[in-house]
Amino acid sequence: MNMQYLDFEQPIADLQKKIDELRFVTDRSEVNLAAEIAHLETRVSEMTRQIYAKLTSWQITQLARHPNRPYALDYIGAMFSDWEELHGDRHFADDPALVCGVARFDGRPLVVVGQQKGRDTKERIYRNFGSPRPEGYRKVLRIMQLAEKFHLPVISLIDTAGAYAGISAEERNQSEAIARNLFELARLRTPVVAAVVGEGGSGGALAIGVADHVMMLQYAIYSVISPEGCASILFKKADRAKEAAEAMKITATDLLQMKLIDEVVPEPPGGAHRDPQAMTATLKQRLLEVLDRLCRQPPAQLLADRYRRLMSYGVYEEITVG
């Protein structure tokens, strides 16, 4: 993989370049530079820990959008077996930005849904950069209701900048499709676990994010609007996105403190894209543990707990007047 470094990772990139140069010399000569390489690798690890210990919200946003970050189909291919993708909303069309299907998870049959952004230009256009259209959300609803019918749990992998905001989406009633999903998922009589693995953008994420348990990867984000969109509206300048990101409280740590999510899943040093296998193993273990717990609960208990969870969102203070 051609690893891309973000601007705040430049010191790490410089050291890594030196390591690569020393390895090149070692491979083409009899000079043994193993000790120097090991020393630089230790420095890279230490520098990575130092930099990542004090990331800003904007830097975490950049990590959540990193082009090398694992996407839904990467996790599906690594964590599940017998994956069979299902297509179409039975009303208009299929939406490649949302993938849905049945699979086995450590032997357990279930349904998996998730947004897929695409790796290269051709796939990104095909997947609409991971921004679903109304037919995508209607497809998800159809598949989730199928899961309910056959008593299958659902895993939702969230990674989108938001629902597609084009004219064609409005013509096909994007807002109704999202609202319908929120309504139906809130009363779905089967366990639902959602994991924000990258960007959790606005209603585009919420439409597949109503769940019994919501987890976020350490360097994922979850917000009602992008930092750039917020800056454009509030400050009239998109270049104040860094300031908006800090104010919006969009990181996993912020959202856990506000009790809007249930847990933060730690990422490998440098982010999920530095070690996708380790990230997949960690996420799989947490999903298995949560599913085992939820699948032991009767549907009535699931619905009651889900309702209490949704109604607990928000912070307010009661005051007495007079």
C-alpha positions as CSV (number, residue, x, y, z in Angstrom):
1,M,0.0,0.0,0.0
2,N,1.2,3.5,-0.9
3,M,0.9,5.0,2.6
4,Q,-0.2,8.6,2.6
5,Y,0.8,10.9,5.5
6,L,-1.3,13.8,6.8
7,D,0.3,17.2,7.4
8,F,0.6,16.7,11.1
9,E,2.4,13.3,10.5
10,Q,5.2,14.8,8.5
11,P,7.9,14.2,11.2
12,I,6.9,10.5,11.1
13,A,7.0,10.5,7.3
14,D,10.5,12.0,7.4
15,L,11.8,9.3,9.7
16,Q,10.1,6.6,7.7
17,K,11.8,7.9,4.6
18,K,15.2,7.5,6.3
19,I,14.3,4.0,7.3
20,D,13.4,3.1,3.7
21,E,16.6,4.6,2.4
22,L,18.7,2.6,4.9
23,R,16.9,-0.6,3.9
24,F,17.6,0.2,0.2
25,V,21.3,0.5,1.0
26,T,21.3,-2.7,3.1
27,D,19.5,-4.7,0.3
28,R,22.1,-3.7,-2.3
29,S,25.3,-3.9,-0.3
30,E,27.1,-5.9,2.4
31,V,26.7,-3.0,4.9
32,N,24.7,-4.1,7.9
33,L,22.5,-1.2,9.1
34,A,20.1,-3.2,11.1
35,A,21.0,-1.5,14.4
36,E,20.4,2.0,12.9
37,I,17.1,0.9,11.3
38,A,15.9,-0.6,14.6
39,H,16.8,2.7,16.4
40,L,14.9,4.8,13.9
41,E,11.9,2.4,14.1
42,T,11.8,2.9,17.9
43,R,11.9,6.7,17.3
44,V,9.0,6.3,14.9
45,S,6.9,4.4,17.4
46,E,7.7,7.0,20.2
47,M,7.0,9.9,17.9
48,T,3.7,8.3,16.8
49,R,2.6,7.9,20.4
50,Q,3.5,11.5,21.2
51,I,1.7,13.0,18.2
52,Y,-1.4,10.9,18.6
53,A,-1.7,11.6,22.3
54,K,-2.6,15.2,21.6
55,L,-4.7,15.2,18.4
56,T,-7.1,18.0,17.8
57,S,-10.7,17.4,16.6
58,W,-9.7,18.6,13.1
59,Q,-6.8,16.1,13.0
60,I,-9.1,13.3,14.0
61,T,-11.4,14.4,11.2
62,Q,-8.6,14.1,8.8
63,L,-7.9,10.6,10.1
64,A,-11.5,9.6,9.8
65,R,-11.4,10.6,6.1
66,H,-8.0,9.0,5.3
67,P,-8.1,7.3,1.9
68,N,-6.3,4.3,3.1
69,R,-8.7,3.7,6.0
70,P,-10.6,0.3,5.9
71,Y,-14.1,0.6,4.4
72,A,-17.2,-1.5,5.0
73,L,-16.3,-4.1,2.3
74,D,-12.8,-4.5,3.8
75,Y,-14.3,-5.3,7.2
76,I,-16.9,-7.5,5.7
77,G,-14.4,-9.5,3.7
78,A,-12.1,-9.9,6.8
79,M,-14.7,-10.6,9.5
80,F,-17.5,-12.5,7.9
81,S,-17.9,-15.7,5.9
82,D,-20.5,-16.8,3.3
83,W,-21.2,-13.1,2.4
84,E,-24.0,-12.7,-0.1
85,E,-24.8,-9.2,-1.2
86,L,-28.5,-8.3,-1.8
87,H,-29.5,-5.5,-4.2
88,G,-32.3,-3.1,-4.9
89,D,-35.1,-1.3,-3.0
90,R,-37.9,-2.9,-5.1
91,H,-39.1,0.6,-5.9
92,F,-36.6,2.4,-8.1
93,A,-33.0,1.0,-8.3
94,D,-30.0,-0.3,-6.5
95,D,-27.6,2.1,-4.7
96,P,-23.9,1.0,-4.7
97,A,-23.1,3.6,-1.9
98,L,-24.9,1.2,0.5
99,V,-24.0,-2.4,0.6
100,C,-26.3,-4.9,2.3
101,G,-26.3,-8.7,2.6
102,V,-26.4,-11.8,4.6
103,A,-23.4,-13.5,6.1
104,R,-22.1,-15.6,8.9
105,F,-20.2,-14.1,11.8
106,D,-18.2,-16.7,13.7
107,G,-20.9,-19.2,12.6
108,R,-23.9,-17.0,13.4
109,P,-26.1,-16.0,10.5
110,L,-26.8,-12.3,10.4
111,V,-27.4,-9.2,8.1
112,V,-24.7,-6.6,7.5
113,V,-25.2,-3.2,6.0
114,G,-22.7,-0.4,5.5
115,Q,-21.6,2.6,3.4
116,Q,-18.9,2.1,0.8
117,K,-16.8,5.1,-0.5
118,G,-14.6,3.5,-3.1
119,R,-10.8,3.4,-3.5
120,D,-10.0,4.9,-6.9
121,T,-11.7,7.5,-9.0
122,K,-13.8,5.0,-11.0
123,E,-15.1,3.3,-7.9
124,R,-15.7,6.5,-6.0
125,I,-17.9,7.8,-8.8
126,Y,-19.7,4.4,-8.9
127,R,-20.2,4.5,-5.1
128,N,-21.1,8.2,-5.2
129,F,-18.3,8.8,-2.7
130,G,-20.2,6.8,-0.1
131,S,-23.2,9.3,-0.1
132,P,-26.4,7.2,-0.4
133,R,-29.4,8.2,-2.3
134,P,-33.0,7.5,-1.2
135,E,-33.1,4.1,-2.9
136,G,-30.1,3.1,-0.8
137,Y,-31.9,3.8,2.5
138,R,-35.0,2.0,1.2
139,K,-32.8,-1.0,0.3
140,V,-31.4,-1.0,3.8
141,L,-34.9,-0.9,5.3
142,R,-36.0,-3.8,3.1
143,I,-33.0,-5.9,4.2
144,M,-33.4,-5.0,7.9
145,Q,-37.0,-6.0,7.8
146,L,-36.0,-9.2,6.2
147,A,-33.6,-9.7,9.1
148,E,-36.4,-9.1,11.6
149,K,-38.6,-11.7,9.7
150,F,-36.0,-14.4,10.0
151,H,-34.8,-13.4,13.5
152,L,-31.3,-12.4,12.3
153,P,-29.2,-9.7,14.2
154,V,-28.0,-6.7,12.2
155,I,-24.5,-5.1,12.1
156,S,-24.3,-1.6,10.6
157,L,-21.0,-0.2,9.5
158,I,-21.3,3.6,9.3
159,D,-18.9,5.6,7.1
160,T,-20.4,8.5,5.1
161,A,-19.9,12.2,4.7
162,G,-23.7,12.4,4.5
163,A,-26.7,11.5,2.3
164,Y,-26.5,12.7,-1.3
165,A,-27.8,16.2,-1.5
166,G,-28.5,16.4,-5.2
167,I,-31.7,17.3,-7.0
168,S,-32.4,13.7,-8.0
169,A,-32.3,12.7,-4.3
170,E,-34.8,15.4,-3.4
171,E,-37.0,14.4,-6.3
172,R,-37.2,10.9,-4.8
173,N,-37.8,12.2,-1.3
174,Q,-34.5,11.7,0.5
175,S,-35.8,13.2,3.8
176,E,-38.8,10.7,3.9
177,A,-36.4,7.8,3.2
178,I,-34.2,8.8,6.1
179,A,-37.1,9.5,8.5
180,R,-38.8,6.2,7.6
181,N,-35.6,4.4,8.5
182,L,-35.3,6.2,11.8
183,F,-38.9,5.3,12.7
184,E,-38.7,1.6,11.6
185,L,-35.3,0.9,13.1
186,A,-36.4,2.2,16.4
187,R,-39.0,-0.6,16.6
188,L,-37.1,-3.4,14.8
189,R,-37.6,-6.6,16.8
190,T,-34.1,-7.9,16.3
191,P,-30.7,-6.9,17.8
192,V,-28.9,-4.1,16.0
193,V,-25.3,-3.1,16.6
194,A,-23.8,0.0,14.8
195,A,-20.1,0.8,14.5
196,V,-18.9,4.2,13.2
197,V,-15.7,3.1,11.4
198,G,-14.9,6.4,9.6
199,E,-17.2,9.4,9.1
200,G,-20.6,9.5,10.7
201,G,-22.2,12.3,8.7
202,S,-25.6,13.7,9.6
203,G,-28.9,11.9,8.7
204,G,-26.9,9.9,6.2
205,A,-25.4,8.0,9.1
206,L,-28.4,8.1,11.4
207,A,-30.5,6.3,8.8
208,I,-28.6,3.1,9.5
209,G,-27.4,4.1,13.0
210,V,-30.4,3.6,15.3
211,A,-29.2,0.6,17.3
212,D,-29.1,-1.2,20.6
213,H,-25.4,-0.5,20.9
214,V,-23.4,2.1,19.1
215,M,-19.6,2.0,19.1
216,M,-17.1,4.3,17.4
217,L,-13.5,3.6,16.4
218,Q,-11.1,5.8,18.2
219,Y,-10.4,8.1,15.3
220,A,-13.8,8.2,13.8
221,I,-16.2,11.2,13.9
222,Y,-20.0,11.5,14.3
223,S,-21.7,14.8,13.6
224,V,-24.9,16.5,12.4
225,I,-23.0,18.3,9.7
226,S,-19.4,18.4,8.4
227,P,-17.0,20.9,10.0
228,E,-16.8,22.7,6.7
229,G,-20.6,22.9,6.4
230,C,-20.9,24.2,9.9
231,A,-18.2,26.8,9.4
232,S,-19.9,27.9,6.1
233,I,-23.2,28.4,8.0
234,L,-22.1,29.8,11.3
235,F,-19.0,31.7,10.3
236,K,-19.7,32.3,6.6
237,K,-16.2,30.9,5.9
238,A,-15.5,27.2,5.2
239,D,-11.8,27.8,6.0
240,R,-12.8,28.0,9.7
241,A,-13.5,24.3,9.7
242,K,-10.8,23.6,12.3
243,E,-12.6,25.9,14.7
244,A,-15.9,24.4,14.0
245,A,-14.6,20.9,14.5
246,E,-13.5,21.8,18.0
247,A,-16.8,23.4,18.9
248,M,-19.0,20.6,17.5
249,K,-17.6,17.8,19.8
250,I,-17.5,15.2,17.1
251,T,-14.9,12.8,18.3
252,A,-15.5,9.4,19.9
253,T,-14.2,10.7,23.3
254,D,-16.5,13.7,23.2
255,L,-19.6,11.6,22.3
256,L,-18.9,9.0,24.9
257,Q,-18.7,11.7,27.6
258,M,-22.1,13.0,26.4
259,K,-23.4,9.4,26.4
260,L,-24.4,9.5,22.8
261,I,-22.5,6.4,22.0
262,D,-21.8,3.3,24.2
263,E,-18.1,2.6,23.7
264,V,-14.9,3.7,21.9
265,V,-13.0,0.9,20.1
266,P,-9.2,1.6,20.3
267,E,-7.3,1.8,17.0
268,P,-3.7,0.6,16.3
269,P,-0.9,3.2,16.7
270,G,-1.3,5.7,13.8
271,G,-4.9,4.7,13.0
272,A,-6.8,1.8,11.5
273,H,-5.1,2.2,8.1
274,R,-1.7,1.5,9.6
275,D,-2.7,-2.0,10.7
276,P,-6.0,-3.1,9.2
277,Q,-5.6,-6.6,10.4
278,A,-5.2,-5.6,14.0
279,M,-8.1,-3.2,13.7
280,T,-10.3,-5.9,12.2
281,A,-9.4,-8.3,15.0
282,T,-10.2,-5.7,17.7
283,L,-13.5,-4.7,16.1
284,K,-14.6,-8.3,15.5
285,Q,-14.0,-9.2,19.2
286,R,-16.1,-6.3,20.4
287,L,-18.9,-7.0,17.9
288,L,-19.0,-10.6,19.0
289,E,-19.2,-9.8,22.7
290,V,-22.0,-7.2,22.2
291,L,-24.0,-9.5,19.9
292,D,-23.7,-12.4,22.3
293,R,-25.2,-10.2,25.0
294,L,-28.0,-8.7,22.9
295,C,-29.0,-12.0,21.3
296,R,-29.8,-13.4,24.7
297,Q,-32.4,-10.7,25.3
298,P,-36.1,-11.2,24.3
299,P,-37.4,-8.8,21.7
300,A,-39.6,-7.0,24.2
301,Q,-36.6,-6.3,26.4
302,L,-34.6,-5.1,23.4
303,L,-37.3,-2.7,22.4
304,A,-37.7,-1.3,25.9
305,D,-34.0,-0.8,26.4
306,R,-33.7,0.8,23.0
307,Y,-36.5,3.2,23.8
308,R,-35.0,4.2,27.1
309,R,-31.6,4.7,25.4
310,L,-33.0,7.0,22.7
311,M,-35.1,9.0,25.2
312,S,-32.0,9.5,27.4
313,Y,-30.2,11.6,24.7
314,G,-29.7,15.2,25.5
315,V,-28.8,17.3,28.6
316,Y,-31.2,19.7,30.3
317,E,-31.7,21.4,33.6
318,E,-35.0,22.0,35.3
319,I,-35.5,25.3,37.0
320,T,-38.3,26.7,39.1
321,V,-39.7,30.1,38.0
322,G,-41.2,32.3,40.7
